[in-house]
Amino acid sequence: MNAAWIEVGLFFAVLLALVKPLGHYMALVYEGKPCGLNRVLGPVERGLYRLAGVRQDEEMTWKQYTVGLLLFNLLGVLVVFGLQRFQSLLPLNPQQLGDTTADLAFNTAVSFATNTNWQAYSGESTLSYLTQMLGLTVQNFLSAATGMAVLAALARGLVRRRVETIGNFWVDLVRSTLYILLPLSIVLALLLVSQGVVQTFGPAVETTLLDPTTDATGSAVATQTIPLGPAASQIAIKQLGTNGGGFFGVNSAHPLENATPLSNFLQVLAILLIPAAFCYTYGKLVGDVRQGWALLATMLLVFVPLVGLCIAAEQNGNPRLAELGVDQTASSQQSGGNMEGKEVRHGIAASALWAAVTTAASNGSVNAMHDSFTPLGGLVPMWLMQLGEVIFGGVGSGLYGLLIFALLAVFIAGLMVGRTPEYLGKKIESYEMKLAALVILIPPLVVLGGTALAVAVDAGRATVSNPGPHGFSQVLYALSSAGNNNGSAFAGLGVNNVFYNSLLGAAMLISRYWLIVPVLAIAGSLARKQTTPAGAGTLPTHTPLFIGLTAAMVLLVGALTFVPALALGPIVEHLQLIAK
Amino acid sequence: MSTNQTRPLFDPPIVRRAVRDSFAKLSPRHQLRNPVMFTVFVGSILTTILFGQSLLGPNSTSGGESPAFVGGIAAWLWFTVLFANFAEAMAEGRGKAQADSLRQSRRDVTAKQLREPRRDAVTQSVDASKLRQGDLVLVEAGDTIPADGEVIEGIATVNESAITGESAPVIRESGGDRSSVTGGTVVLSDWLIVRVSSDPGSSFLDRMISLVEGAKRQKTPNEIALDILLAAMTIVFLAACATLIPMSSYSATIAGRGAPVTLTIVVALLVCLIPTTIGGLLSAIGIAGMDRMIQANVIAVSGRAVEAAGDVDVLLLDKTGTITLGNRQAVEFIPAAGVKIEQLADAAQLSSLADETPEGRSIVVLAKEKYGLRGRDLQAQQAEFIPFTAQTRMSGVDVGGRQVRKGAAEAVETYVRERGGDFPATLRTEVERIAKQGGTPLVVSEGNRPLGVVYLKDIVKGGIRERFAQLRKMGIKTVMITGDNPLTAAAIAAEAGVDDFLAQATPEAKLKMIRDYQAGGRLVAMTGDGTNDSPALAQADVAVAMNSGTQAAKEAGNMVDLDSNPTKLIEIVEIGKQLLMTRGSLTTFSIANDVSKYFAVIPAAFAATYPELEVLNIMGLATPTSAVMSAVIFNALIIVLLIPLALRGVKYRSTGAAVALRDNLLVYGLGGLLVPFVGIKLVDLALVALHLT
């Protein structure tokens, strides 16, 4: 047990130690200052601009920025859709996998373009190497870079005064990819390969089983096909870009995707690395690093207790099993706790930590099956998503989401100190409130509306695999995941069908772009405003009080919106479990 | 109007009228203005229909609920709407009462219209309501001034108590800064020829009536922003509650027992969750803010201006009258070499006996207090008083062969030298020293001999320094505007504790200063009365014109101070801040309330399907129906209980933002979290005691 807490402690220590150096580096990248890699990557960057006919110093209004972003993302959806529909005719398909269905191709294309990486398919048995690399891996970079660009634009909106422009989307996109995601991915991929994660273009290997067995029909099974592929490269960006779409169906629970405790540590660290460091970057970009630290503190304030709750719930195990005399205490002989659906090589703490991390960030990769968590253990990841993916959240997107909550907190707190609310000197008026309200509204509407629809129609009820409140939890989890662009799955729910592929695909689309557009509009509106100098009458937004208020805002909106639904799922399930 | 200041919060006539109005406000068109209360309104109608259905016997939509329960919920939802209406009506009621008394002074008046701007021109009796801009009227003693206008000839005393509540008459005369008259005021003596400056219906009195009545009240920008937030929350909760029907229906199916949550419960939960407390009180808070302004005898042109007052970063304050007492006072006699101080005091007093200016009187007072010199009867001594003129810059007296003069140092020096006298260098040093300290040196001479200097000092108002320190704490910068030279200005600025000053201020310099501050993103407030203040008043974000000032100044400003008290600006800022704070605090309270309501309603709503949820009933409410009922009743009652707070505004103290936030969060955030737990439990206990469950 102690080892578990040491592991968690080490995780936070390493993460926080990396925030400042990486955050500083990223700030240099977005400010266009020399960052150390310019000699190598500068020519590549300029080459790309020349190729695309982009003028580096050309600034865009928020509308131009948004149109560029949307068109670019639409292109991404079309490419991934096309690659899947025609993969049987295209090269790099050693397993000769067939084309995917239209609804699955739509779902997957949207899923990767929106940085959700919901996987309705099983990678190794559905998608060719080409589709994975040219489609998914490319989108892993670009969808992440899209989110990062939006944050950079919002930061510019906050510091600029009386201008129309908020930066250049193409430049932000290229810099995010080239200077941040690519170098980090190369380093992480190499580290993962060193741990035994596969990286090959070779086809699957046939091996003879050491311990022959029989299949469901009773015929003898003596050989196994082990799928391989260029996994390490995809996994690196899947974690760093808060994508989460694994190379293999079972994601990072697969031994060839996540081989050792060290590879597990590196991957879980990589998930939160950029979202955490981005806080510092943001502070740098707006010229006050205290603002960045305050936002990071807000995230930790919500996150750390939930990590503790998740680990504790899993470590406590199942009371019904305890009644039957099963020993679930941790000892030198066993990890103890609820080990269903978890890898023995990871154990309780590493699995529960991962579950919290992957849902706090909008990553969604898994190293254990969340469906098998205890009700409370499963509640944590579900609720972390329902909070709107703002506690770390996606790269860029998490922070801009949290900033919207901060604007709400500023609005109410600002009134309480008797001034028209202002954030970083920018007055928050009805136009910003309108847009902020949209950002806060859309995800709950999508999640609740989608869940209600799914449980109301036969198509939605048909593929629920569990009885009782857990079945309801499966549906709620799936919608929470797609409606907040997380992509993690509770498993258990059959989702590769026309109904869920369409519903979840639509949920992902709406939640991503109906948030990005208002955020960019806010950036544009703030850039146009005059900045009020701070004084004693100004509400400070870096104090513990304000951090607490923002966290309370996130929790309250999250809790107040989802408590009734949660009561019908994990809460009642937990109460039933502990009853008697 | 001043009579209203003592009016209690719940004045019986106002309450009676408000109760009547709360029902009148049930019209859907009125409800639609407020998205939160409109939702409750629709919920009330819906539950009333459900109540009707339940009377017809158990059926599918009522879910087998008793008519008493559905009817009870419907009734309390109607109460919720009515209570919110009542709050608004109460806030308006105070204004309406004031409007009524104002209307009295707009009785039908017959005006004496003149063909030409001469007193002896032909007059024609015209109804006041027929007067148009540019018409000329004659107003004589006893007449009511028929319309707003500018005096173009004559001088008269006017009773303006109808507008200002101040019974002491004021002087109105042509030219200068006292030329504007207001319709509805009464001329007490003499006569005036007035050029009408407003068309019927747009006079100052009309504007004031519509303002205090709130007839044309428009939502202010900040109110709109808050409305959007509240509407968004309403939509979220609407989704959370509406989706419960399919969700609970599915849950009932998989659990194999219970029934979907009923429409009555869903509506009850929705009304409990949406921010009805702030939604119901929002417009009352806004109206009450305007009302507080009116009670401070300030007429704001719009609610927007009141709100902006809370945001002010820079206050431009005129030195005279605001920071210092209107006039300088003698504080010291400094004799020249070889002159006895008594001799100087005597001469100074003699020269000031006939001087009716405050400065002159203060010299007499000082001489009496310090040296026991009594006043003498100049008339008896056949003295000749030499008045001050801008040319001589001296005044004095010739009596019994003595020629005593006092005046500016240079003027007296010239005067003395012309008469062959000498002006000692030590005296000049003294003069410079006094000027450097912010005082005004007056040199006194007799014949061709300078006797010494009288130190006239600008007396900084008592307590003003502390006031400025408070403002600084609130983050507001104070700037003193004065016509004095920079040296004097600096000394007074330091003594009064203002942050900055503008010396030798011209209208242009004032305007430029405001523009500079605004370019730096600051909001500027100022007061003014003269026509030459108009450009600056028009430029400032919050501009308070003195009622005693010119029509031009009043037009340029966005507030008029009926008391014509420049210090009022500080009060105005505080009222503006208080308005925003009340909104913020009640919003926080309203949202924090929701936590307890979940604990009351959730276990009750799903009791049939999942009895395990009873664990969440931490308040130990008696039955599921009493739990839902208690939450709804508490939700309605809290609106009534908070009406006094909404009307009075939250307590305002001048502290920094961080402290204010901490205090208000503690009271309204934490309080909002805890209070309803107690409140709902008490209502539940009462319901049980009355056997209403």
Interface residues (C-beta under 8 A of the other chain):
Chain A: L408 F411 I412 A413 G414 L415 M416 V417 G418 R419 T420 G425 I428 E429 S430 E432 M433 K434 A437 L438 I440 L441 P444 L445 L448 G449 T451 A452 L453 V455 A456 R461 P467 G468 P469 G471 F472 Q530 T531 T532 P533 G535 A536 G537 T538 L539 P540 T543 L545 F546 L549 A552 L556 V557 A559 L560 T561 F562 V563 P564 A565 A567 L568 I571 V572 L575 Q576 A579
Chain B: P221 N222 I224 A225 L226 I228 L229 A231 A232 I235 V236 F237 A239 A240 C241 A242 T243 L244 I245 P246 M247 S248 S249 Y250 S251 I254 A255 L269 L273 E307 A308 G310 D311 D313 R472 K473 M474 G475 I476 K477 G520 G521 R522 L523 G576 K577 Q578 L579 L580 M581 R583 G584 S585 T587 T588 I591 A592 D594 V595 Y598 I602 A605 F606 Y610 E612 L613 V615 L616 Y652 G656 A657 A658 A660 L661 R662 N664 L665 Y668 G669
